[in-house]
Amino acid sequence: MGFELLGLSEPTLKAVADAGYTEPTPIQAQAAPQVLMGRDILGIAQTGTGKTASFTLPMIDILAEGRARARMPRSLILEPTRELAAQVAESFEKYGKNHKLSMALLIGGVNFAEQEKALNRGADVLIATPGRLLDHFERGKLLLNGIDILVIDEADRMLDMGFIPDVEKICERITKKHQTLFFSATMPPAIHRLTKKFLDDPKKIEVARPATAATTITQKLVEVGPRDKRKALRQLLRTEEIKNAIIFCNRKRDVKEVYASLGSHGFSVGQLHGDMEQRDRMETLRQFKENEIQLLVASDVAARGLDVPDVSHVFNFDVPGHPDDYVHRIGRTGRAGRKGTAYTLAVKSKLDVRLIEGIEKLTGMPLPRDEDFSLEREKRAPRKSADSDAKPVKEKAEKVSSDEAEVEKPQGKQHKRAESSERTPRGKNKPDSARSGRPQRGRRDSHPGMAPDDMPKEPFVGMGPHVPAFLSGPFGATKK
């Protein structure tokens, strides 16, 4: 079955052909004709199934007729992350190049003024994250009463990130009767309630049962000690035939540490996590997509936001905390019928054992153990001797301290000898020559205006060689 059987226009079909696609995926084949008919859609599909094109292609043809007005977009696509929103924007540019459709992208980390200009020019397609869209709406820069098509994408991810209340607010503010396209990889109760509330007799399309991994992905589990995870990762990266790979960590701190460790061992690597500025995140994604860097260490913020069709490997440096995240992570490889490999590194702890059991229960199959893997002794370059898998920061600090000690040790001994040569017994006055000519505390010539007999017999303790006049005066005044 070719794209020409989906009912798409000639300009759209030409753009699809130029992009190199010849046959639609199952979700595209089932969803596109229904969207063109104006039906509400409830699509249950995992990442990597071509879901984005299943709604962008028919939307382009629907929106080809008509014209957008200022601050009144004709369609709205809600995405949970900036990266996924940017990916959808790229799809519209690619498939809509033969149409004169205007588009606006509202995401965080970008200047409000530039986004307001795009809204004022009018947008046929508005792609946004929920928080930034509500910011513009509450400022009065955006009207939602002209929406003809609403797309809620990655709804279960919206739920995980706490965006469902914002999504409900947005849906309630769209007063015009419209078509709703709703997509989710899983259907937890909260998402099912949302579909009941906002969809009108939807056409349900399910191309795979929820949370199942693609059959083209080879999955492997490697069990190592907690101090050996980085070493095991480096060994796998060196022994596997890797075109490019995404390495997922559970925490932003781990992303930074694994990125630094791989970089210090000579790997071509970038990092992607939520603490980065938007422009830096987009630049890192560009470098990875254009093969300027081979490895990308990422947190789950990128688990559903990457559209790199030919990722050869995925590595779970940490076992994901939720079974659903495992499926979404490894779904970055083995896409569009290609083969891929996914490794998961686990330690022999109660937590990892429980998480692995949850993944196996969700996918309905055991996670294959890599029985052939054995940790080999790693040859390390001398200049990298400060890098350690266990405590890199501490060992680096110890190395710096050791280097400083080697430099300052001779000076320290010399200084100690000099100090001991000037030391005098406690209670004894040092000779005047040792004080470089400075007047001694309590000397009679240090109190002008006082008779020699009026001088105190003991020095003024704590006052130094100079004594204020208000202390020296009373001795002369009271002496008879």
Summary of the structure (lengths in Angstrom):
residues: 480
radius of gyration: 35.1
end to end distance: 124.2
largest distance: 124.4
contacts: 1453
relative contact order: 0.09
helix: 44%
strand: 14%
